[in-house]
Amino acid sequence: QVQLVESGGGLVQAGGSLRLSCAASGSNLRFAETGWYRQAPGKKRELVAAITSAGSTNYADSVKGRFTISRDNAKNTVYLQMTSLKPEDTALYYCNVLLRGYDSHWGQGTQVTVSS
C-alpha cells in the first residue's frame, strides 16, 4: 500500500522560504512520476512542479525561478524548495505519485500560508 506523508508547511512572511517534504512508503519514488500540486480556497487544484523517474523537472510558470523540486532516492523522499514566497502561493500543497502511468496516489496535504 502506497502512503505519502507531506510535511514542512507553515506560516511565513512574503519573501521567505519553506521546504516541503513528501516521504513515501510502499513504493519506490525512483520509478515514479512525482508532482506537487496546490489548491487555494475557491480555486482548482493546480500542478506546481513535477519530477520524472529520469529526473526531468517541470514547473508552473508562476513558480519558475522560485521553486525547486528534487528527489532523494536514499530517503525515498521528494522535496519542494520554495523561495521568494508570495501571498498568492498560499494554498494546501499536495504530493502526488503516479506509478506505471495510471496508478495515482495522493498525500493528505500540508498548508502553506504566506502573509504580506
C-alpha positions, 0 to 999 in steps of 0.5 A: 500500500502506497502512503505519502506523508507531506510535511514542512508547511507553515506560516511565513512572511512574503519573501521567505522560504519553506521546504516541503517534504513528501516521504513515501512508503510502499513504493519506490519514488525512483520509478515514479512520476512525482508532482506537487500540486496546490489548491487555494480556497475557491480555486482548482487544484493546480500542478506546481512542479513535477519530477520524472523517474529520469529526473526531468523537472517541470514547473508552473510558470508562476513558480519558475525561478522560485521553486525547486523540486528534487528527489532523494532516492536514499530517503525515498523522499521528494522535496519542494524548495520554495523561495521568494514566497508570495501571498498568492502561493498560499494554498494546501500543497499536495504530493502526488505519485503516479506509478506505471502511468495510471496508478495515482496516489495522493498525500493528505496535504500540508498548508502553506500560508504566506502573509504580506 
